[in-house]
Amino acid sequence: MSKENENGELKSGSDRLKAFVRFLNKTNRDVDVIWLNYEGQRTLHPEQFLDVNTYVTHPWIFRDSSSRAKLLGSREEIYQPQFWLNTMPMVERSNNAQLKPKRTIVYITLPVYTLKVRCLEVVRKYLNKLEDAETLCIPRTLKAELLQQCV
């Protein structure tokens, strides 16, 4: 499994169990695929996929490229790969002399947002600058949440 460092941040652990995954963007947004503890990331356009050879201790996260909103990988905020052999049906495993690794398809999807959260996301998208939130004719509590999301 992945580990947390002294600051409570998730990081990759060391392991030799391989996992073969295909991250498939099922949203209508560009998605950043990010391996925690890695210097880079890859952006997937809608319906685009990325094949990755990774390890079971390497956690992955997904973010909307423009809004940085959290997205889900296989319905999880943090996707933890499984050992490739464990993802195969028992029938196939019984004849393991001829087994070839198969990729696990990880669907990247949107979480179910509340109406309020989704509305704030849309409003934020149309603001030219942060200060423009103050000019909106909405309750102060919503302005505060909107400003907090922008930070």
Beta strands, then each sheet from edge to edge (+ up, - down):
strand 1: 3-4
strand 2: 10-11
strand 3: 18-25
strand 4: 31-35
strand 5: 41-44
strand 6: 49-55
strand 7: 60-64
strand 8: 70-73
strand 9: 104-109
sheet 1: 1+ 2-
sheet 2: 5+ 4- 7+ 8- 9+ 3+ 6-
end
